[in-house]
């Protein structure tokens, strides 16, 4: 299997139904209380074709495209007409200032394109944009537009010709497609013919990374890379989520790690484990979502287990 860097004709995808779907397991107790477990760190977009009364020309183009993908074997690009731009409304013309995708440190040149949803809300979501539309990518450094970059496409990785200086914000915007595949090899069993037209109910599903993507939010472009031993090298503040229980951290500058809001979390004695790499150059302080210090400054070789104690409506983080 592979990904074919070709787009399904937007005229065919226009008018489809669909959007993001999540995978949540809900267990309801006898008293009516619920336990909810989020089983995926990112949504999977699904779209269903309700293309009624297609012309023979449209039908021929679609079946040729289906054959070229060998059914659901190869992926392709798909335009979601409701969400295809980094503009705040999802459809407007993008600008170079749409998304802050990183902060310069004087050496980093690579910055991943992404779209941030509900950035000022309780739990922002970062969506990696792996299929930007060629010719629409706009980039700015410290507010000044620049064309001195290359783009990996598919991939969405921007490489600037010159590393931004320390503290300079890198922003970007673009139109983008969703990487998908056909949902089934047997879609055409539902084909309906009517005179010289055809009704084709088809479905596509988003292709997600084969390696599970951690649900992380890195405010800086250089924060969050792993070293050869798998330690997370961080130089700027970041947010911890429930995606990973163990956080092996190698701070290269004093940083704060913020815990998620406890209002939707069950209490427990072993929620997170934060470990600082032996020999780390700096320290890390774990704080709650309001900024209160939970652990103090953790330095080289230190490890803390983070628990959540509940007493009625009061939730308290405990480090031991």
N, C-alpha and C positions, 0 to 999 in steps of 0.2 A: 504494500500500500504506500501511497505517497500523497503529497499535496500538490495539486495542479494550480499554478498561479494564473488562473483564468476566472473571469467573472461570469456568472449566469446573467443573461441579458436582463438588465433592470426593468425592461418593459414587461418581462414575464413575471419577475418577482413583485412588481408593483401590485398592491391590493391584497397581498397575502396576509394571513392572520398569524399572530405569534408574538413572542417576546421572551424575557428571561424566566427561567424556572429554577427553583431550588430543590434540594433534597433534604427534607426534615422528617425525622421520626418522632411521632407524638404518641405518648402512652398516657392514657387517662385512667386515673384511679377510681375506685368504687365511689369515692366521695365527690368525684367530679373535678379533682385537681389534675393538672397536666404536668408531665415532664417532657421537655422538648430537646432533641439532640440534632444539631446541625451536622449533617454527614458530608457536606462539601463546602470548601472554603470559597467557592465561586459559583455563580449561576451557570446554567447551560441554556442557551437560547434555542428555541424551537419555533419553526414557522411552517404553517400549513397553506398550501396552495388551494385557493378556491377560484381557479381560473375557469370560469364558465364561458362557453361559446367561443373557444379559441379558433382562429382561422387555421386552415391547413398549413399555411406558411409558419405560423407560430408553433403549431403542433410539431411540424417537421424539425424546426430548430431545437425544440425541447428534447425530442427523442434522440436527436443526434448528440446533444450535450450529455444526455443520460448514458448513451452507449460509450461515449468517449471517457466517461468516469467509471465505466464498468459497474454501473449500478451504484452501490454504496461503498465501493472499494477505495476510490480516490476522493480526496477532499477538493473543495473549490471555494471561490469567493462569492459572497452573497450580500447584496445590498438590503439592509433593513431600513425601509423607507421611514420608519418612525425614529430611528436612532442611528445616524450615519455621520455625525459631525461632532467635533469637540465644543461647538457653540453650546451655550447653556441650555438652549431649547432642543438640542439634539439634531437639528436640521438646518440651522442658519449657517451663513458663511463663516468659516473658521478664521481666526486671527492668530498672530504669533504670540499673543498674550493669553490665550485661552487657559492653558494648564501650566502650572509651575512643576516642571518635571525633574528639578534637581537644583543643587547649590554647588557652585564651583569651589574647588579647594586648591587650584593652581596646578593640578596634575591630571585630574580626571577629565576625559574627553567623551566618554560614552554615556548616553542618557536614553532611557527607555521611554518611548511614547506611551501615554496612558490617558484614560479619561477618569476623572474623579466624580463620583455621584454623591450628592448631599454633603459637600465639603464642610459646611458649617454645622452639620448635624451631630447626633450622638455617636454614630458609628459609620463614618464615611467608607465608601467602597471604591477601591482602585481597580479599574479594568485595563489590563494590558492590551494595547492596540498592536496586533501583529500584522495587520493587513491595511496599512495606510494607502490611500489612493495616490498613485504617482502624480506628481505635479501639483499637489495641493498642500504639501508639508511646509509649514511656516515656522521659523525658529527665531527667537530673540535672546540676547544675553544682556542682562541688566536693563531690559526694556528697549534695547536697540536691535532692530531686525538684522539678521545676518543670513547670507546665502553660502557661507563657508562651512559646509558640512556635507557628509554623505549619509545615506540611509540604507539600512538593510531591509529589503522588501521582497518576500515576506520576512517578518521579524520585528520591524518597527524600532530598531536600535539606531539612534542618531549618534554619529561620530563627528564631533566638531574638529575643524582643522587646528584650532588653537584652544588649549584648556582655559576655561574661564577662571578668573582670579578668585581668591578666597572670598566667600560671601556673595559672589555675584549669582543672581537667580537666573536659571535657564528656563525659558517658557516656550511652549510650542502649541500648534493647532493644526488640524487636518480634517479632511474627509476620510472615512475608513469603511472597510467591508468587514463582514463577519466570516471567519473560516468555518465551513460546514461540510457535511456529506448528506447524501440522500438517506432517509431513515430506513429504507427497505429496498431489497433487490426486486421485490415483487409489486412495486407501486402500480405498474401498468395493468395488473389484473383488475383494477378498479376503473379502467378507462371506459368512458361512455361515449358512444358516437351518436350524433344526431344530424342527419343530412350531411352537409359538407363541413360541419364543425365538430369539435371534440371538447368534452369536459374532462379535465385532468386533475383529480385530487391527489396532490403530492405533499410530502413532508420532508423537511430538512432539519438536522440537528447540528448544533455547534460542535466543532472539534476543540477539545481542551488539551492543554499540555499533557504529555504522557507522564511527566514527572509532576506530582501534585504541587501546585503553586501555594506557598504559604500565604496566609491572609495577613500580610504585614503592611504597615504604612510607614514608609521612610520619608521624612520631610526633606532630606538631602539626597542629592544624586550620588554622592560617594559613600553614603552610609549603607551598610547591609551586605557587602560582599564577603564571601567566605574565603578563608585562607586555605592552604594546602591540607590542614588538619581538620577542616570542617568547623572552625570557630568563626563566629560572626563578627567581622571587624567593623566596628562602628565608631564614628567620630562626631555624630550628632544625635540629639534626642530622638527616640523612636517609641512606638506603641507595641505593647505585647498583646497578643490575642490568644484564643483558646486553640489555635491550630496546632501548636507544639507545646508539649508539657515542659520539656527541658530546653533551657535557653543557654547554650554555651557562648559566652560573650568575650570578645577581645577588644576592650576599649582602647582606642588610640588617642583619645582626648576625654576629659571628664564629660560623662553623658548621664542623662536621666532616662530610665525606662518606665513608661507609664502603663499601669494596669488598666484593664477594661472596666467600665462601670459595673458595679456588683449587682445592680438592680435585677438583672436577668440571669444571674448565676446561682446555682445551688451552693449551699455551704459545704465545706469539706476540709479535711486535714492536709490534702496534698493537691493543690490546684496548679501551682507552678513550681519549678525548680530553676533557680538562676545560678549559673556557675561562671566564675571569672577565670579566664585562661591563666595558668601559672606563667609568670613573667610578663603579664600585660603591662603596657606602658602607662596606663592610667586607671581610673576607677569608674564605677557605675553605681548610681543610686536608684533604687526602685521606689516609685511613687504611685499613689492612687490617682484616679482620674482628676481629682481636684488639686493635685500637686503636693499633697502631704507626704513627707518622708516616711517610708515603711521599713527600710533596711539600713539606713545610713550608707556611707560610702563604702562599697564593696571593692576590695583591691585584689591584687594577684593571688590566685589560688583559693579564694573564698567562695563558699556555696551557701545559698539560703533556700529553704523550702517555704513557699508562700501558701498560707491557709486562709480560709474565709470563714469567720465565725458569725453566726446569726443569732440574734436574740429579738424575737418578734420582728419588727420592721427595721431593726438596726443591723447593719452589716459592717463588720470590722475586719480589715486585713491584718494578718499576724505573720511575722517572719521568724523562723527558728532554724 
